[in-house]
Amino acid sequence: KQYQSQYVALLWRDFFATEVAPKMLETPMSRSLFMDSKIKTDFKLVDLGMAKLGLELESMLGIFKETFEASSVELSNSTDTDGSSMVDTLSRWFEALHKTNTGGLGHEHWDRAVCRTAMLAVAARLDPVKDLNGVAQFLRKH
């Protein structure tokens, strides 16, 4: 089951990079922004807004972590410096994307898709205001 979930994270990353953010794979984010010992703490700071969630928080944290690991690289020297602003950006992406469920998808399926897509948008360094339409379109398509 873990292998299947990792496969899905990689597949979504590839679709996202192809359709929304082609430069994402050229300049990947440093994994050091969320060190393993800090991931749980940092992701728990994600503001989920007023979203009615079909997933438990632990499942969502796992999807955030898995998607970030699939979308980042281990670098010893990185220009990425601020993990706390990433948490804020992830919060904004999650809240903005969660509101776009007009297709009537079940809460659990939608939450999983929003978690993956929000993290991909953060890893691609996209702006939650300027790039929302393109990312929301990707989310509805997949």
Buried (B, 14 or more C-beta within 10 A) or exposed (E): EEEEBBEBBBEBBEBBBEBBBEEBBEEBBBBBBBEEEEBBEBBEEBEBEEBEBBBEEEBBBBBBBBBBBBBBEEEEEBEBEEBEEBBBBBBBBBBBBBBBBEEEBEBEEBBBBBBBBBBBBBBBBBEBEEBBEBBBEBBBEE
